[in-house]
Amino acid sequence: MTQEVRQVDEVSQIPEITKQIEGINQDVGQGRGVYISTYGCQMNVNDTERMYSLLEMQNFAPVDKPEDASLIIINSCSVREKPVHKVYSEVGTFRKMKEKNPDLRIGVGGCVGQQEKENLIKNQPMIDFVFGTDQIDSLPYLVADSFMDREKRISAKFQHRAPYHIETMVRNPGVATFVNITKGCDNFCTFCVVPYTRGREKSRPLQHILTDIRHLVKRGMKEVTLLGQNVNSYSDSDVDFADLMAKVATETEVERIRFTTSHPKDFNQKLADTMAKHQDKIMEYIHLPFQSGSTRVLERMNRIYTREEYLEKIAMLRKSIPNVVFSTDIIVGFPGETEEDFQDTMKMVQEGGFETIFAFKYSPRPFTKAAKFEDQISEEVKTERLNRLFDMHDKMSFELVKRYEGQILKVLVENTDREEGKVHGRSTGNKLVHLKGTPDLIGKTVDVRITRAFPATFHGELVQ
């Protein structure tokens, strides 16, 4: 017998529960546990924080293990193929829990929820509800409805015309946290599923962002990362991303400002000058994906810049911000990539002087143009090229970071280490630094002399 699946695409359409929600939403959880499994980008991490906050309002208690939960949510990523498979695999591991506890509810959100919709419930009958990236605020209604009956529900409609109005909800902001400023993307790179899983680009109102940051500062936040799929294309009336950065620097008490992820086409001289002018607050670290070092491949990717134009941006930023630190994203084995194209990518890494790279094999994604290209590269070739890239960069990065040894860096201490008597934090250039110290250093910016520098982590000593 086929179970009915109800499409619930707007909160106002959820039957009856909308009339009752004010009376029941404070205690739907009844103190029961909720576990959210999260993987993907910082946007997903931030979305999970929002989900936890919404569910705590319903009296659900976060737990560390799915075995202790009465509600399990998988907040998933679909940028590459493997995370999609991971969702199905992870749901399968919950089978015994569901058999032991029939009242256990399992939901799937994030980009996989948006992309797969009814396929998730069809292929995994243990899933009780699915919701998309634009429907996080409807989660309390979906959960309440799910616990009231056993009918499966899907809520995955984009609210294209609705303005991007959210309240930043962070339970424990700590020293450093994220604030969403944009969502979605209008670039339609031929390899990327984001416009289909996150929707078209929207920017939050300037004053909402400033208000959120001020509130978080009062709760102890020292560093904010402005977050968006294409963060530097932010626009609110006549305010662009450079204007926003300047206002965060001058009109809030936050000590440090970062941002991710930026697109090369939207990085202009005005933004570089703003970063240089406010370097007392805006960190000199820039994550600037180039994806491929071949102009021919970049054109097929619809990246809207050439190899030469990207390198000109790097040169412009180095001139404006001499101590700038770059990281980048790279796709290896894009359809039609030749050995010559790949060598251009290898040279780009060297010419750009990237201390950190995030490189991945191309993975065909649903709805994207590149998935239909006929000249796909074999897995063997993609793997071999990726390994070559990592081998080259490993040697290069060890040499690049040696310059930090002996330097004194400003480090914002974020937390204690697993090793007793040690703490860790990040430098202005986004280097993870470990040092001897006590918990009373958390939240303080201290001078640290770097004693050993490795590509991923630094070790140092406190300068009294």
N, C-alpha and C positions, 0 to 999 in steps of 0.2 A: 504494500500500500504506500503510495507516494505521499509524503508529508507536505502540507501546504506551507509555502514560504511567503510571508507578507512583505511587500515592498513598502518601507516607511521612509519617505524621502524628505519629509519636513517634520519638525517637532509638532506642528499644529495638526498633522495628519495622524498622529498616534492616537488611536481610539480610546476614549474613556479615561485612560491614564492621565491625560493632560488635565482633566477635571479634578483628578484625585491627587496629583503629584505634590501639591503644596501640603497636603495633609500627610503624605506617607514618605516624602523624599528624605526627611530627616532621619528615618530609622529603617530604611529598606535593608541596609546591611546587618542591622541588629548585632553589631560588633564582630561579624564574621570577617574572615581574612580575604584579602584581594592580593593577587600576585600578577604583575605585569612583566612579561618578557619582552625586552626591547633590543632591536638591532637596527643599524642603519646610520643615517647622518645625525648631526646635532639637532636638526629639526625634529626628528623622531624622539630623541632624548627629551627635548623640551615638551613635546606633545605628551609623553608619558608622565612628566611632572604635572601637567595640567590634568590628565586623567585621574591621577592619584588624588589631587586636590578636590576635584569634583566628587569623587567617590567617598572621600573622607567626610564630605558634607552629608552623605547618605549613611554615615556610621559604618563604613567598611574600614577595617584596620589593615594597613599594609603588612605583608609577611615576607619573609626571606626565601621561603621554599614553596613551590606549587602544592606540595603535599599538605600544607597547612591552610590552603585557600578553599573558599567556597565559590570564589569568582576568579577565573583566570582569563587574562587578556593577552593576546599576542599582538604587539605593536610592531609592524613588519616593514621591511624595505623591499623594493622591487627593482632597484637600479640595475642590479645584476641578477643572473638566473639563479644562482645558488641560494640566495635568501628566500626565494619563492619556494624552492624545494624544502628548505628548512622549516617553513611553516607547516607543510603537510607532515613532515617527519616529527616535528615537535607536538602537534596535535595527537599524533599516534602514540606518543609516550604517555599521554594523559588518559589513555583508554582504561587502564586498570583503576585509576582514580575515579573515573566516571562510573565504572561498574560498581565500585565500592560505595560511592556516594552519588546516587542518582540526582540529588539536588545541586550538584556542582554545575555551574554555568561556565561555558567557554565562549569567548568572543574573539574576533579577529578584526584589527583595525589597521591603520597605517596605509602605505601605498599598495600592499598586496590586497588588503581589503577593498580599496578603491578599484584596483585593476581586475581582480578575480570575481568579486561580488558573489552571485549565486553559484558559481562553479565551486567555491569553497564548501558551501553546505552540501552541494550535490556530491562532491568527492570525499567529504569528511562529515558524515552525518552527526558526529559528536559535537560539531560547532552549533551553538544556539543562536548567535547573532553576528552580523557583519556590519561594520560601519566604515565610512570613507574618511578621508582627511579633512573634508569640509564639515563633518558631522560630529566632531568631538563634543561640542556643547550639548548634543542630543544624547550623549552616553547615559546620563542619569535616568532619562526616560526609557531608553532601551533596556537598561539593567532592571529597572523597576518592573517594566512590562514582562521581562523574561522570568523574573522570580514569581510573577503572579500567574503565569500560565506557561505551557510548554511550546507554544507556537513560535516557529523560527522567524526571524526578522532581518531585513537588509535595509540599511539606511546609507546610501552612497551617492546622493545627488549633489552636484556642485551648485552652490549659491552664487552664480556668476554675477548677478546684478546687485547683490547685497554688498554694502561697504565692509571693509575689513576692520571690524570693531571687536576686539577681545580685551579681556583683562588679564594681565600677566599673573599667573597663579603659580607660585613657587613655595612649597611647604617650608623648606629649609634652604634659603638661598646661599648660606655659607659665605665664603670670601668672594667667590667668583660664580657668576651665573649668566644665563642667556636671556635676551629679550627679543622676541620676534618683531621685525619691522616690516618685512614683506613676506608674501607667500605666493607660490605658483611661479610660472615662468612663461614668457612670450617668445623665447628665442627659437624653440623647435629645432635644436640640434638633432641631426638625423639619427643619432645613437641613443637619445635620451627619452625616457618615458615620463619624466617629471611633469610636462604640461598635461599629460593624460591622467596622472595620479594625484597631482597637487592643484591642477587647474590653471587658469590664466592668472597673470601677475596682478597683485593688489598690494597697495601700501597702506599702512596704518596712519591715522592722523598724527601729526607731529606732537601735539600737546598730550595725546594719550601716551606716547612713548616717554616723553619727559616726566609725566606724572608717575608712570610705572617705575622708572629709574629712581626717582626721588623716594618713593615708598620703599624700594628695595635697599637703598642706601641707609635709610632709617633702621632697617632690620639687620644691618651689619655688612651688606655687600660692599666690597671695595673695587671690584672689577666687573665690568659688563661687556659681554660680547653681543653685538648687534647681529641679528641672524636673519638670513633669507636665502632662498635658492639663487637669487641674483641680486645680492644685497645692495650693490652700488648703483642699481638702476632705480633706487627709491625716489619717489616723487609724490609730494603732497602740495597741490596748487603750485605756487612758485618756489617751493622749497625742494632742493635736490639733496642728494646724499651728502655732499660736501657741507651744505648748509646745516643739515641735521647733525653731522659730526661736530661742527663748530658750536652748535647750541647745546649739545650734550656736554661738551667740554667746558662751556662758560656758564651754563644755566643750571647745572646740577653739581652735587658735591662728590660724585663718583671719582675715584682716584685714577682708575685706568680704563681705557676704552679699546676694545678690539672689534673686529668684524669678520664675518665669513658667510657665504663664499662670494668672491667678486668675479666679475667677468671682464676680460681685457678690453672689450669694446667700450665699456662704460668707465674706464679708468682714465681720467683726463688731468690736465695740468692743474685745474682748480682744486681737485681732490688732493693731489700731491702737495700743493701749497698749503692746504688746510691742515694736512697731517704734519707738515714741517712746522707750521706756525704754532700748533698746539701739541708739540711733542712732549710737553710736560705731562700730558694726559693720554694722548693717542699713541699707542704702542707702534713700534717701527716694523712689526711683523706683518707681512702680506702674503696671503694664500692666493695665488693667481694661476689657475689652471691653464695650461696651453694645449693639452690633450695630444697633439701631434706636432712634430717639428717640420713636417712636410706641408708646404703650401697647397700642393695638389690634394692631399688628404684633408687638410683643413677646409678646403672648399667643398669637398664631398660631405664633410661633417656639418656644413652650414655654420661655421664658427665666426664668420664675418670679419676675419682679419687674416693677414698673411704671416708667414714666418718672420719676414722683415719688420712688419708693423708691430708684432709682439716684442721683438728684441728692442725696437725703438721705445716701447713703453717701459721696458726694464731699464734702459739707459736713462730715460727721463726721470724715473723714480729714484735711481741711484744718484743722479745729480741733485735732485730736490731733497732727498733724505739719505745722506752719505752712509749712515749706519743701518740702512734697511736690510731686513732678513726675509728671504723668499722661500716659500714652499710651493709645490705645484701638483696637479693631477695629470696623469698620462694614461692614454689608452693604447695598448699594444695589439697589433693584429686586426686593426679595422679593415673591413672589406676592401680588397684591392691594394692593400699596403705592400709595397715591394721592399726588397732588401735595401734599396737606395732610400726609400722613404723612411725606413726604420733607422738607417744610419743618420738621417737628418734629425730624427728624434734624439738619438744618442748625442749628437753634436749640440743640440739645443740645451740639453741638460748641462753640458760642460760650459757652454757660452753663457748660460743664465746663472751659473754658480749656485745652483739650488742645494742648500744644506739638507733639505728634506724633500723626498718625493713620495707620492702615493700613486703607484702604478698598478694597472689591472689589465687582464686580457679582455678584449672586446667580447661582449655577450649580447646576442640578439634579444631585443625586448619587444613585446607586443606593441602594435600600433605604429612603431617607428619605421621610417623610410629605409634605414640601413638594414633592417631585418629582411627586406625584400631584395637587397642587392645580390646579384648572382655570383659575384666573385668573393665569396666568403673564404677566409683563411682557415686552414686545418688547425685543430687543437695542438698538434705536435709542433707546428711552426710557431704558434702563439706562445706556447710554453717555453720553447727554446729562446725566443726573442725576449720574453719577460725575464728569464733567468740571466741572459746576457746583460740586460739593462741593470738589473739589481747588482750583479757582480761589478759592473763598471762603477755604479754609483756608490757602492759600499767602500771601494778604495778611495774614491774621490771625496766622499763625505768625511772619512777619517782625517784626511789631510786638511779639509776646510775648517773643521772644528778645533784643530790643534791651536789655532790662533787665540782661542779663548783661555787657554791655560795661563794662569798668572794674572788674568784680568779680574777686576772687581766689578761685579754686576749687581744691579738693583733687583732683588728677588722678593716678590710678594709671597709670604709663607701661607700655604693653603691648608695643610693638614699634617698629622703625625705620620711617620713611616711605620711599616710593619716591624722594622728593627727598632728595638727600644732605644730611646735616647736620640732619635733622629726625627727630622721633619723634612718636608719638601715643599717647593713652591715653583713659581715660574719667573723667569727673567723677562725684561721688557721685550726681548727678541723671541719669546715663547719657548725658551729652553727649560726643560724639567730639571730642577736642581735639587740634589739631596745634600743635607748638611746636618751636623750635630746640633741639637737644640731641644728646647722644652716646649710643651704645648702653649705656654704663654706667648710664644712668638707668632702663633696663628693670627692672621689678619694684619700683621705688621710688614712693612717693607724694610728689608735689611740689606746691608752691604755684604756680599759674599765673594771671597776670592776663590776662583776656580782652580782646583788642584788637579782634576782629571776630566778630560772632555771626550765623550763618546758621541756618536751620531744621535742616539736616542736620549741619552741622559748625561747630565753633568754631576760631578761631585765637588763640593767646596767646603770652605770653612768660614765661619762668621768673623767679620772684621769688626773688632770692638771700637 
